[in-house]
Amino acid sequence: DEAEDYALARLTPFSSSATVVSTETDRVIRTEATLETSEIAQIGFLGAMIDTTMILVAQHRVEF
């Protein structure tokens, strides 16, 4: 839940429809964020990808 909350807090200023889901398998946490490029196209370099869904993935191993 912490990874999801952290990622969503950073993404919502750029994309109000952003979603974040985290899963844990074999001590590996995978966090996947999805947002619409049309919401962040004002950045400029994404103009060619308008109306596309962007998926960002981060993984890390749990060590304890």
mmJSON file of the N, C-alpha and C atoms, coordinates in Angstrom:
{"data_MODEL":{"atom_site":{
"group_PDB":["ATOM","ATOM","ATOM","ATOM","ATOM","ATOM","ATOM","ATOM","ATOM","ATOM","ATOM","ATOM","ATOM","ATOM","ATOM","ATOM","ATOM","ATOM","ATOM","ATOM","ATOM","ATOM","ATOM","ATOM","ATOM","ATOM","ATOM","ATOM","ATOM","ATOM","ATOM","ATOM","ATOM","ATOM","ATOM","ATOM","ATOM","ATOM","ATOM","ATOM","ATOM","ATOM","ATOM","ATOM","ATOM","ATOM","ATOM","ATOM","ATOM","ATOM","ATOM","ATOM","ATOM","ATOM","ATOM","ATOM","ATOM","ATOM","ATOM","ATOM","ATOM","ATOM","ATOM","ATOM","ATOM","ATOM","ATOM","ATOM","ATOM","ATOM","ATOM","ATOM","ATOM","ATOM","ATOM","ATOM","ATOM","ATOM","ATOM","ATOM","ATOM","ATOM","ATOM","ATOM","ATOM","ATOM","ATOM","ATOM","ATOM","ATOM","ATOM","ATOM","ATOM","ATOM","ATOM","ATOM","ATOM","ATOM","ATOM","ATOM","ATOM","ATOM","ATOM","ATOM","ATOM","ATOM","ATOM","ATOM","ATOM","ATOM","ATOM","ATOM","ATOM","ATOM","ATOM","ATOM","ATOM","ATOM","ATOM","ATOM","ATOM","ATOM","ATOM","ATOM","ATOM","ATOM","ATOM","ATOM","ATOM","ATOM","ATOM","ATOM","ATOM","ATOM","ATOM","ATOM","ATOM","ATOM","ATOM","ATOM","ATOM","ATOM","ATOM","ATOM","ATOM","ATOM","ATOM","ATOM","ATOM","ATOM","ATOM","ATOM","ATOM","ATOM","ATOM","ATOM","ATOM","ATOM","ATOM","ATOM","ATOM","ATOM","ATOM","ATOM","ATOM","ATOM","ATOM","ATOM","ATOM","ATOM","ATOM","ATOM","ATOM","ATOM","ATOM","ATOM","ATOM","ATOM","ATOM","ATOM","ATOM","ATOM","ATOM","ATOM","ATOM","ATOM","ATOM","ATOM","ATOM","ATOM","ATOM","ATOM"],
"id":[1,2,3,4,5,6,7,8,9,10,11,12,13,14,15,16,17,18,19,20,21,22,23,24,25,26,27,28,29,30,31,32,33,34,35,36,37,38,39,40,41,42,43,44,45,46,47,48,49,50,51,52,53,54,55,56,57,58,59,60,61,62,63,64,65,66,67,68,69,70,71,72,73,74,75,76,77,78,79,80,81,82,83,84,85,86,87,88,89,90,91,92,93,94,95,96,97,98,99,100,101,102,103,104,105,106,107,108,109,110,111,112,113,114,115,116,117,118,119,120,121,122,123,124,125,126,127,128,129,130,131,132,133,134,135,136,137,138,139,140,141,142,143,144,145,146,147,148,149,150,151,152,153,154,155,156,157,158,159,160,161,162,163,164,165,166,167,168,169,170,171,172,173,174,175,176,177,178,179,180,181,182,183,184,185,186,187,188,189,190,191,192],
"type_symbol":["N","C","C","N","C","C","N","C","C","N","C","C","N","C","C","N","C","C","N","C","C","N","C","C","N","C","C","N","C","C","N","C","C","N","C","C","N","C","C","N","C","C","N","C","C","N","C","C","N","C","C","N","C","C","N","C","C","N","C","C","N","C","C","N","C","C","N","C","C","N","C","C","N","C","C","N","C","C","N","C","C","N","C","C","N","C","C","N","C","C","N","C","C","N","C","C","N","C","C","N","C","C","N","C","C","N","C","C","N","C","C","N","C","C","N","C","C","N","C","C","N","C","C","N","C","C","N","C","C","N","C","C","N","C","C","N","C","C","N","C","C","N","C","C","N","C","C","N","C","C","N","C","C","N","C","C","N","C","C","N","C","C","N","C","C","N","C","C","N","C","C","N","C","C","N","C","C","N","C","C","N","C","C","N","C","C","N","C","C","N","C","C"],
"label_atom_id":["N","CA","C","N","CA","C","N","CA","C","N","CA","C","N","CA","C","N","CA","C","N","CA","C","N","CA","C","N","CA","C","N","CA","C","N","CA","C","N","CA","C","N","CA","C","N","CA","C","N","CA","C","N","CA","C","N","CA","C","N","CA","C","N","CA","C","N","CA","C","N","CA","C","N","CA","C","N","CA","C","N","CA","C","N","CA","C","N","CA","C","N","CA","C","N","CA","C","N","CA","C","N","CA","C","N","CA","C","N","CA","C","N","CA","C","N","CA","C","N","CA","C","N","CA","C","N","CA","C","N","CA","C","N","CA","C","N","CA","C","N","CA","C","N","CA","C","N","CA","C","N","CA","C","N","CA","C","N","CA","C","N","CA","C","N","CA","C","N","CA","C","N","CA","C","N","CA","C","N","CA","C","N","CA","C","N","CA","C","N","CA","C","N","CA","C","N","CA","C","N","CA","C","N","CA","C","N","CA","C","N","CA","C","N","CA","C","N","CA","C","N","CA","C"],
"label_alt_id":[null,null,null,null,null,null,null,null,null,null,null,null,null,null,null,null,null,null,null,null,null,null,null,null,null,null,null,null,null,null,null,null,null,null,null,null,null,null,null,null,null,null,null,null,null,null,null,null,null,null,null,null,null,null,null,null,null,null,null,null,null,null,null,null,null,null,null,null,null,null,null,null,null,null,null,null,null,null,null,null,null,null,null,null,null,null,null,null,null,null,null,null,null,null,null,null,null,null,null,null,null,null,null,null,null,null,null,null,null,null,null,null,null,null,null,null,null,null,null,null,null,null,null,null,null,null,null,null,null,null,null,null,null,null,null,null,null,null,null,null,null,null,null,null,null,null,null,null,null,null,null,null,null,null,null,null,null,null,null,null,null,null,null,null,null,null,null,null,null,null,null,null,null,null,null,null,null,null,null,null,null,null,null,null,null,null,null,null,null,null,null,null],
"label_comp_id":["ASP","ASP","ASP","GLU","GLU","GLU","ALA","ALA","ALA","GLU","GLU","GLU","ASP","ASP","ASP","TYR","TYR","TYR","ALA","ALA","ALA","LEU","LEU","LEU","ALA","ALA","ALA","ARG","ARG","ARG","LEU","LEU","LEU","THR","THR","THR","PRO","PRO","PRO","PHE","PHE","PHE","SER","SER","SER","SER","SER","SER","SER","SER","SER","ALA","ALA","ALA","THR","THR","THR","VAL","VAL","VAL","VAL","VAL","VAL","SER","SER","SER","THR","THR","THR","GLU","GLU","GLU","THR","THR","THR","ASP","ASP","ASP","ARG","ARG","ARG","VAL","VAL","VAL","ILE","ILE","ILE","ARG","ARG","ARG","THR","THR","THR","GLU","GLU","GLU","ALA","ALA","ALA","THR","THR","THR","LEU","LEU","LEU","GLU","GLU","GLU","THR","THR","THR","SER","SER","SER","GLU","GLU","GLU","ILE","ILE","ILE","ALA","ALA","ALA","GLN","GLN","GLN","ILE","ILE","ILE","GLY","GLY","GLY","PHE","PHE","PHE","LEU","LEU","LEU","GLY","GLY","GLY","ALA","ALA","ALA","MET","MET","MET","ILE","ILE","ILE","ASP","ASP","ASP","THR","THR","THR","THR","THR","THR","MET","MET","MET","ILE","ILE","ILE","LEU","LEU","LEU","VAL","VAL","VAL","ALA","ALA","ALA","GLN","GLN","GLN","HIS","HIS","HIS","ARG","ARG","ARG","VAL","VAL","VAL","GLU","GLU","GLU","PHE","PHE","PHE"],
"label_asym_id":["A","A","A","A","A","A","A","A","A","A","A","A","A","A","A","A","A","A","A","A","A","A","A","A","A","A","A","A","A","A","A","A","A","A","A","A","A","A","A","A","A","A","A","A","A","A","A","A","A","A","A","A","A","A","A","A","A","A","A","A","A","A","A","A","A","A","A","A","A","A","A","A","A","A","A","A","A","A","A","A","A","A","A","A","A","A","A","A","A","A","A","A","A","A","A","A","A","A","A","A","A","A","A","A","A","A","A","A","A","A","A","A","A","A","A","A","A","A","A","A","A","A","A","A","A","A","A","A","A","A","A","A","A","A","A","A","A","A","A","A","A","A","A","A","A","A","A","A","A","A","A","A","A","A","A","A","A","A","A","A","A","A","A","A","A","A","A","A","A","A","A","A","A","A","A","A","A","A","A","A","A","A","A","A","A","A","A","A","A","A","A","A"],
"label_entity_id":["1","1","1","1","1","1","1","1","1","1","1","1","1","1","1","1","1","1","1","1","1","1","1","1","1","1","1","1","1","1","1","1","1","1","1","1","1","1","1","1","1","1","1","1","1","1","1","1","1","1","1","1","1","1","1","1","1","1","1","1","1","1","1","1","1","1","1","1","1","1","1","1","1","1","1","1","1","1","1","1","1","1","1","1","1","1","1","1","1","1","1","1","1","1","1","1","1","1","1","1","1","1","1","1","1","1","1","1","1","1","1","1","1","1","1","1","1","1","1","1","1","1","1","1","1","1","1","1","1","1","1","1","1","1","1","1","1","1","1","1","1","1","1","1","1","1","1","1","1","1","1","1","1","1","1","1","1","1","1","1","1","1","1","1","1","1","1","1","1","1","1","1","1","1","1","1","1","1","1","1","1","1","1","1","1","1","1","1","1","1","1","1"],
"label_seq_id":[1,1,1,2,2,2,3,3,3,4,4,4,5,5,5,6,6,6,7,7,7,8,8,8,9,9,9,10,10,10,11,11,11,12,12,12,13,13,13,14,14,14,15,15,15,16,16,16,17,17,17,18,18,18,19,19,19,20,20,20,21,21,21,22,22,22,23,23,23,24,24,24,25,25,25,26,26,26,27,27,27,28,28,28,29,29,29,30,30,30,31,31,31,32,32,32,33,33,33,34,34,34,35,35,35,36,36,36,37,37,37,38,38,38,39,39,39,40,40,40,41,41,41,42,42,42,43,43,43,44,44,44,45,45,45,46,46,46,47,47,47,48,48,48,49,49,49,50,50,50,51,51,51,52,52,52,53,53,53,54,54,54,55,55,55,56,56,56,57,57,57,58,58,58,59,59,59,60,60,60,61,61,61,62,62,62,63,63,63,64,64,64],
"pdbx_PDB_ins_code":[null,null,null,null,null,null,null,null,null,null,null,null,null,null,null,null,null,null,null,null,null,null,null,null,null,null,null,null,null,null,null,null,null,null,null,null,null,null,null,null,null,null,null,null,null,null,null,null,null,null,null,null,null,null,null,null,null,null,null,null,null,null,null,null,null,null,null,null,null,null,null,null,null,null,null,null,null,null,null,null,null,null,null,null,null,null,null,null,null,null,null,null,null,null,null,null,null,null,null,null,null,null,null,null,null,null,null,null,null,null,null,null,null,null,null,null,null,null,null,null,null,null,null,null,null,null,null,null,null,null,null,null,null,null,null,null,null,null,null,null,null,null,null,null,null,null,null,null,null,null,null,null,null,null,null,null,null,null,null,null,null,null,null,null,null,null,null,null,null,null,null,null,null,null,null,null,null,null,null,null,null,null,null,null,null,null,null,null,null,null,null,null],
"Cartn_x":[0.81,0.0,0.85,1.984,2.841,3.394,3.814,4.358,3.293,2.074,0.976,0.673,0.553,0.249,1.323,2.586,3.707,3.676,3.529,3.523,2.328,1.164,-0.035,0.054,0.622,0.791,1.695,2.683,3.594,3.003,2.107,1.563,0.292,-0.523,-1.801,-1.668,-0.603,-0.499,-0.368,0.117,0.297,-0.879,-1.525,-2.613,-3.643,-4.791,-5.825,-6.427,-6.264,-6.818,-5.784,-4.625,-3.567,-4.037,-3.618,-3.888,-2.58,-2.494,-1.293,-1.706,-1.044,-1.313,0.021,0.114,1.319,0.975,1.9,1.761,3.081,3.004,4.22,4.206,5.263,5.416,6.853,7.041,8.385,9.316,8.823,9.59,10.008,9.328,9.556,8.283,8.415,7.277,7.316,6.202,6.063,4.981,5.346,4.399,4.207,2.943,2.614,1.681,2.091,1.294,0.819,-0.434,-1.021,-1.572,-1.263,-1.82,-1.978,-2.833,-3.113,-2.149,-1.482,-0.515,-1.196,-2.469,-3.161,-3.228,-3.161,-3.193,-1.849,-0.779,0.552,1.218,0.486,1.053,1.646,1.274,1.834,3.342,3.884,5.327,6.033,5.355,5.917,6.347,7.28,7.813,6.805,5.694,4.687,3.619,3.752,2.743,2.423,3.405,3.177,2.422,2.325,1.687,0.353,-0.27,-1.535,-2.548,-3.412,-4.419,-3.795,-2.706,-2.035,-1.963,-2.024,-1.881,-0.418,0.122,1.502,1.496,2.333,2.457,3.896,4.055,5.37,5.456,6.56,6.708,8.015,7.933,9.13,9.058,10.189,10.253,11.415,11.228,12.344,12.144,13.254,13.227,13.124,12.275,12.112,13.239,13.966,15.074,14.8,14.618,14.454,14.872],
"Cartn_y":[-1.204,0.0,1.264,1.231,2.417,2.767,1.762,2.008,2.603,2.09,2.617,4.061,4.329,5.692,6.674,6.275,7.138,7.465,6.424,6.636,7.475,7.188,7.92,9.389,9.664,11.053,11.828,11.162,11.832,11.974,11.075,11.097,11.924,12.029,12.735,14.204,14.927,16.295,16.359,15.287,15.234,14.57,13.617,12.853,12.506,13.15,12.911,11.515,10.852,9.51,8.407,8.763,7.777,6.709,5.479,4.376,3.679,3.111,2.41,1.118,0.021,-1.277,-1.922,-2.457,-3.16,-4.607,-5.492,-6.909,-7.399,-8.458,-9.066,-10.543,-11.004,-12.405,-12.81,-13.848,-14.36,-13.256,-12.407,-11.312,-10.23,-10.139,-9.063,-8.232,-6.942,-6.036,-5.365,-5.473,-4.855,-3.792,-2.57,-1.464,-0.989,-0.98,-0.61,0.596,1.652,2.879,3.041,3.443,3.651,5.064,5.78,7.115,7.384,8.328,8.689,9.79,9.579,10.57,11.874,11.814,13.049,14.036,13.541,14.42,15.091,14.496,15.064,15.551,15.646,16.023,17.423,18.292,19.637,19.627,18.479,18.367,18.57,18.246,18.505,17.273,16.496,15.363,14.233,14.276,13.228,13.541,14.623,15.022,13.955,13.166,12.121,10.926,10.833,9.671,10.019,11.099,11.485,10.359,10.188,9.129,7.745,7.671,6.417,6.254,5.029,4.753,4.453,5.101,4.888,4.018,2.996,2.119,2.189,2.533,2.615,1.494,0.763,-0.369,-0.246,-0.51,-0.564,-1.853,-2.505,-3.709,-3.607,-4.15,-4.255,-5.464,-6.02,-7.205,-6.773,-7.48,-7.22,-7.922,-7.165,-7.751,-7.51,-8.585,-8.498,-9.775],
"Cartn_z":[0.0,0.0,0.0,0.71,0.766,-0.61,-1.364,-2.706,-3.613,-3.516,-4.331,-3.962,-2.661,-2.208,-2.632,-2.51,-2.871,-4.364,-5.194,-6.645,-7.078,-6.532,-6.92,-6.513,-5.367,-4.926,-5.87,-6.457,-7.397,-8.79,-9.176,-10.533,-10.693,-9.656,-9.815,-10.201,-9.838,-10.349,-11.879,-12.496,-13.943,-14.651,-13.983,-14.588,-13.522,-13.579,-12.564,-12.66,-13.792,-13.957,-13.707,-13.215,-12.974,-11.993,-12.258,-11.344,-11.03,-9.83,-9.406,-8.71,-9.087,-8.48,-8.121,-6.9,-6.472,-6.163,-6.526,-6.2,-5.633,-4.827,-4.285,-4.608,-5.267,-5.622,-5.355,-4.551,-4.249,-3.779,-2.881,-2.272,-3.262,-4.388,-5.353,-5.428,-5.144,-5.23,-6.59,-7.308,-8.632,-8.519,-8.865,-8.844,-10.279,-10.717,-12.089,-12.072,-12.741,-12.839,-14.271,-14.433,-15.753,-15.826,-16.92,-17.114,-18.593,-18.898,-20.287,-20.733,-21.862,-22.345,-22.75,-23.105,-23.498,-22.339,-21.095,-19.928,-19.661,-20.162,-19.906,-21.179,-22.273,-23.568,-23.584,-22.633,-22.612,-22.365,-21.99,-21.817,-23.156,-24.256,-25.572,-26.319,-25.774,-26.511,-26.65,-25.953,-26.066,-27.107,-27.815,-28.792,-29.819,-30.2,-31.199,-30.63,-29.314,-28.701,-28.036,-28.416,-27.793,-27.965,-26.971,-26.94,-26.791,-26.096,-25.803,-24.286,-23.843,-22.419,-22.129,-21.109,-20.701,-19.451,-19.445,-18.287,-17.804,-16.531,-15.901,-14.868,-14.869,-13.962,-13.196,-11.886,-11.049,-10.218,-10.068,-9.254,-8.288,-7.099,-6.165,-5.269,-4.834,-3.976,-2.525,-1.784,-0.362,0.374,1.162,1.937,3.425,4.152,5.61,6.264],
"occupancy":[1.0,1.0,1.0,1.0,1.0,1.0,1.0,1.0,1.0,1.0,1.0,1.0,1.0,1.0,1.0,1.0,1.0,1.0,1.0,1.0,1.0,1.0,1.0,1.0,1.0,1.0,1.0,1.0,1.0,1.0,1.0,1.0,1.0,1.0,1.0,1.0,1.0,1.0,1.0,1.0,1.0,1.0,1.0,1.0,1.0,1.0,1.0,1.0,1.0,1.0,1.0,1.0,1.0,1.0,1.0,1.0,1.0,1.0,1.0,1.0,1.0,1.0,1.0,1.0,1.0,1.0,1.0,1.0,1.0,1.0,1.0,1.0,1.0,1.0,1.0,1.0,1.0,1.0,1.0,1.0,1.0,1.0,1.0,1.0,1.0,1.0,1.0,1.0,1.0,1.0,1.0,1.0,1.0,1.0,1.0,1.0,1.0,1.0,1.0,1.0,1.0,1.0,1.0,1.0,1.0,1.0,1.0,1.0,1.0,1.0,1.0,1.0,1.0,1.0,1.0,1.0,1.0,1.0,1.0,1.0,1.0,1.0,1.0,1.0,1.0,1.0,1.0,1.0,1.0,1.0,1.0,1.0,1.0,1.0,1.0,1.0,1.0,1.0,1.0,1.0,1.0,1.0,1.0,1.0,1.0,1.0,1.0,1.0,1.0,1.0,1.0,1.0,1.0,1.0,1.0,1.0,1.0,1.0,1.0,1.0,1.0,1.0,1.0,1.0,1.0,1.0,1.0,1.0,1.0,1.0,1.0,1.0,1.0,1.0,1.0,1.0,1.0,1.0,1.0,1.0,1.0,1.0,1.0,1.0,1.0,1.0,1.0,1.0,1.0,1.0,1.0,1.0],
"B_iso_or_equiv":[0.0,0.0,0.0,0.0,0.0,0.0,0.0,0.0,0.0,0.0,0.0,0.0,0.0,0.0,0.0,0.0,0.0,0.0,0.0,0.0,0.0,0.0,0.0,0.0,0.0,0.0,0.0,0.0,0.0,0.0,0.0,0.0,0.0,0.0,0.0,0.0,0.0,0.0,0.0,0.0,0.0,0.0,0.0,0.0,0.0,0.0,0.0,0.0,0.0,0.0,0.0,0.0,0.0,0.0,0.0,0.0,0.0,0.0,0.0,0.0,0.0,0.0,0.0,0.0,0.0,0.0,0.0,0.0,0.0,0.0,0.0,0.0,0.0,0.0,0.0,0.0,0.0,0.0,0.0,0.0,0.0,0.0,0.0,0.0,0.0,0.0,0.0,0.0,0.0,0.0,0.0,0.0,0.0,0.0,0.0,0.0,0.0,0.0,0.0,0.0,0.0,0.0,0.0,0.0,0.0,0.0,0.0,0.0,0.0,0.0,0.0,0.0,0.0,0.0,0.0,0.0,0.0,0.0,0.0,0.0,0.0,0.0,0.0,0.0,0.0,0.0,0.0,0.0,0.0,0.0,0.0,0.0,0.0,0.0,0.0,0.0,0.0,0.0,0.0,0.0,0.0,0.0,0.0,0.0,0.0,0.0,0.0,0.0,0.0,0.0,0.0,0.0,0.0,0.0,0.0,0.0,0.0,0.0,0.0,0.0,0.0,0.0,0.0,0.0,0.0,0.0,0.0,0.0,0.0,0.0,0.0,0.0,0.0,0.0,0.0,0.0,0.0,0.0,0.0,0.0,0.0,0.0,0.0,0.0,0.0,0.0,0.0,0.0,0.0,0.0,0.0,0.0],
"pdbx_formal_charge":[null,null,null,null,null,null,null,null,null,null,null,null,null,null,null,null,null,null,null,null,null,null,null,null,null,null,null,null,null,null,null,null,null,null,null,null,null,null,null,null,null,null,null,null,null,null,null,null,null,null,null,null,null,null,null,null,null,null,null,null,null,null,null,null,null,null,null,null,null,null,null,null,null,null,null,null,null,null,null,null,null,null,null,null,null,null,null,null,null,null,null,null,null,null,null,null,null,null,null,null,null,null,null,null,null,null,null,null,null,null,null,null,null,null,null,null,null,null,null,null,null,null,null,null,null,null,null,null,null,null,null,null,null,null,null,null,null,null,null,null,null,null,null,null,null,null,null,null,null,null,null,null,null,null,null,null,null,null,null,null,null,null,null,null,null,null,null,null,null,null,null,null,null,null,null,null,null,null,null,null,null,null,null,null,null,null,null,null,null,null,null,null],
"auth_seq_id":[1,1,1,2,2,2,3,3,3,4,4,4,5,5,5,6,6,6,7,7,7,8,8,8,9,9,9,10,10,10,11,11,11,12,12,12,13,13,13,14,14,14,15,15,15,16,16,16,17,17,17,18,18,18,19,19,19,20,20,20,21,21,21,22,22,22,23,23,23,24,24,24,25,25,25,26,26,26,27,27,27,28,28,28,29,29,29,30,30,30,31,31,31,32,32,32,33,33,33,34,34,34,35,35,35,36,36,36,37,37,37,38,38,38,39,39,39,40,40,40,41,41,41,42,42,42,43,43,43,44,44,44,45,45,45,46,46,46,47,47,47,48,48,48,49,49,49,50,50,50,51,51,51,52,52,52,53,53,53,54,54,54,55,55,55,56,56,56,57,57,57,58,58,58,59,59,59,60,60,60,61,61,61,62,62,62,63,63,63,64,64,64],
"auth_comp_id":["ASP","ASP","ASP","GLU","GLU","GLU","ALA","ALA","ALA","GLU","GLU","GLU","ASP","ASP","ASP","TYR","TYR","TYR","ALA","ALA","ALA","LEU","LEU","LEU","ALA","ALA","ALA","ARG","ARG","ARG","LEU","LEU","LEU","THR","THR","THR","PRO","PRO","PRO","PHE","PHE","PHE","SER","SER","SER","SER","SER","SER","SER","SER","SER","ALA","ALA","ALA","THR","THR","THR","VAL","VAL","VAL","VAL","VAL","VAL","SER","SER","SER","THR","THR","THR","GLU","GLU","GLU","THR","THR","THR","ASP","ASP","ASP","ARG","ARG","ARG","VAL","VAL","VAL","ILE","ILE","ILE","ARG","ARG","ARG","THR","THR","THR","GLU","GLU","GLU","ALA","ALA","ALA","THR","THR","THR","LEU","LEU","LEU","GLU","GLU","GLU","THR","THR","THR","SER","SER","SER","GLU","GLU","GLU","ILE","ILE","ILE","ALA","ALA","ALA","GLN","GLN","GLN","ILE","ILE","ILE","GLY","GLY","GLY","PHE","PHE","PHE","LEU","LEU","LEU","GLY","GLY","GLY","ALA","ALA","ALA","MET","MET","MET","ILE","ILE","ILE","ASP","ASP","ASP","THR","THR","THR","THR","THR","THR","MET","MET","MET","ILE","ILE","ILE","LEU","LEU","LEU","VAL","VAL","VAL","ALA","ALA","ALA","GLN","GLN","GLN","HIS","HIS","HIS","ARG","ARG","ARG","VAL","VAL","VAL","GLU","GLU","GLU","PHE","PHE","PHE"],
"auth_asym_id":["A","A","A","A","A","A","A","A","A","A","A","A","A","A","A","A","A","A","A","A","A","A","A","A","A","A","A","A","A","A","A","A","A","A","A","A","A","A","A","A","A","A","A","A","A","A","A","A","A","A","A","A","A","A","A","A","A","A","A","A","A","A","A","A","A","A","A","A","A","A","A","A","A","A","A","A","A","A","A","A","A","A","A","A","A","A","A","A","A","A","A","A","A","A","A","A","A","A","A","A","A","A","A","A","A","A","A","A","A","A","A","A","A","A","A","A","A","A","A","A","A","A","A","A","A","A","A","A","A","A","A","A","A","A","A","A","A","A","A","A","A","A","A","A","A","A","A","A","A","A","A","A","A","A","A","A","A","A","A","A","A","A","A","A","A","A","A","A","A","A","A","A","A","A","A","A","A","A","A","A","A","A","A","A","A","A","A","A","A","A","A","A"],
"auth_atom_id":["N","CA","C","N","CA","C","N","CA","C","N","CA","C","N","CA","C","N","CA","C","N","CA","C","N","CA","C","N","CA","C","N","CA","C","N","CA","C","N","CA","C","N","CA","C","N","CA","C","N","CA","C","N","CA","C","N","CA","C","N","CA","C","N","CA","C","N","CA","C","N","CA","C","N","CA","C","N","CA","C","N","CA","C","N","CA","C","N","CA","C","N","CA","C","N","CA","C","N","CA","C","N","CA","C","N","CA","C","N","CA","C","N","CA","C","N","CA","C","N","CA","C","N","CA","C","N","CA","C","N","CA","C","N","CA","C","N","CA","C","N","CA","C","N","CA","C","N","CA","C","N","CA","C","N","CA","C","N","CA","C","N","CA","C","N","CA","C","N","CA","C","N","CA","C","N","CA","C","N","CA","C","N","CA","C","N","CA","C","N","CA","C","N","CA","C","N","CA","C","N","CA","C","N","CA","C","N","CA","C","N","CA","C","N","CA","C","N","CA","C","N","CA","C"],
"pdbx_PDB_model_num":[1,1,1,1,1,1,1,1,1,1,1,1,1,1,1,1,1,1,1,1,1,1,1,1,1,1,1,1,1,1,1,1,1,1,1,1,1,1,1,1,1,1,1,1,1,1,1,1,1,1,1,1,1,1,1,1,1,1,1,1,1,1,1,1,1,1,1,1,1,1,1,1,1,1,1,1,1,1,1,1,1,1,1,1,1,1,1,1,1,1,1,1,1,1,1,1,1,1,1,1,1,1,1,1,1,1,1,1,1,1,1,1,1,1,1,1,1,1,1,1,1,1,1,1,1,1,1,1,1,1,1,1,1,1,1,1,1,1,1,1,1,1,1,1,1,1,1,1,1,1,1,1,1,1,1,1,1,1,1,1,1,1,1,1,1,1,1,1,1,1,1,1,1,1,1,1,1,1,1,1,1,1,1,1,1,1,1,1,1,1,1,1]
}}}
